[in-house]
Amino acid sequence: HVQLVESGGGLVQPGGSLRLSCAASRNTNCMGWFRQAPGKEREGVAVIDSDGTTTYGSSVKGRFTISRDNANNTLYLQMNSLTPDDTAVYYCAASALGAYWGQGTQVTVS
């Protein structure tokens, strides 16, 4: 079992930046960030493999950067040039002989 705890969400003005963190209780394989806006389906934001290979959703490419600190089992998401369309609950996810999700952190751009 893996526990994931997100932090770093909040309220930011358009054009601003936020950095999300996700602390995992143990090492994992693939990790990623997903988000869900009110009335919309959950969508993938960015994914990073254990070797550092990254994949981004088209709506965030060039603005968001995913990274991980394997020594501390921590995942990050640097979000720049935020727009109101980025407003959502952001979830951390990880795979480790199963799929695990964090509780989510609210990001509001207004």
ZILIN-V718684 format. One line per field, one symbol per residue. psi: psi as a letter, one per 40 degrees, with the letter a starting at -180 (. if undefined). Layout:
psi: ???
This chain:
psi: ihhhhiieiahiiheaiihiihhieiiibhiihiihiheiihihdiihideehihiideehedihiiigddefhiihhhifiideehihhhiiihgfihiiaeihhhhh.
